[in-house]
Amino acid sequence: MGLADERLASPITPIRRIQLMARYDDLKEFVESMERDFSQFYEKGNKAAGTRVRKGMQDLKKMAQDIRVEIQDKKSDM
């Protein structure tokens, strides 16, 4: 088994798993926090809620990009 195979075969420690899942949980909580504004905009036509949804989606895009960069950095280190 080569060095790369050993790294892939090594288990993720419980602490590292918690750190990785924290990013996922942050994303999930953020999306869930926008549910009320989505509902107000699409169901009631509230324009201010639409503005908040647009801002939230921009923030979500930034969060996703940050995670993509983090993942690419980790892949490069493997």
N, C-alpha and C positions, 0 to 999 in steps of 0.2 A: 504494500500500500504506500503510495506517495504522500508527500507532505500535505498536499491539497486534499487528498482523500481522508487523511487523519483529521484535518480540521472539520470537514463536513461530517465525519462520523462522530465527532465528539458531541456529547449531549449539552444542551443549553442548561446552565445552572438555574435553580429556582429564582435567584435574585435577578439574573439577566432576563429571565422570562417575564418577571414583574415589570422590569424597566421597558421591555419591548411592548408589552401589552398596555402599558400606561399611555403610550402614543395612540394606540388604537382606541382606548377608552376616552382619551381627550377628544378625538375626532367624533366618536359616537355621541358623547355628551354635547358637543358643540352643535351637531346636526339636530339632535333632539331639542336643544334650546331654541331652535328657530321654528319649531312646529307651530307655535301660536301665531307667529307673524305670517307664516305660509297660509294658515287657515284664515286669518283676518283678511289677507290680500285676495286669495282665490275665492273664498266663500262670501265675503262681505264687501269686497271691492275697496278696502281701505288702502289708499295710496301711500300713506306714511308707512304702513306695514310692508308694502312692496319695496319701498326704499330701504327699510331695515333688512329685508331678505336679500336684496342686491348687495348691500354692504357685507352681510354675513357670508354670502357666496364668494365675495372677493377675499374675505378673511380665510374661508375654507380653502380657496385656491392657494393662498400663501402657505397655509399649514401643510397642504398636500405637497407643495413644491419643496418645503423644508424636509419633509419625510423622504421624498424621492432623493434628495441630495444626500441625506444621511444613509440611506440604503446603498446608494452608489458608492459612497466612501467606504462602507463596510465591505461591499463586494470587491472593491479594489484592494483592500487589505487582506483578502483571503488568498 
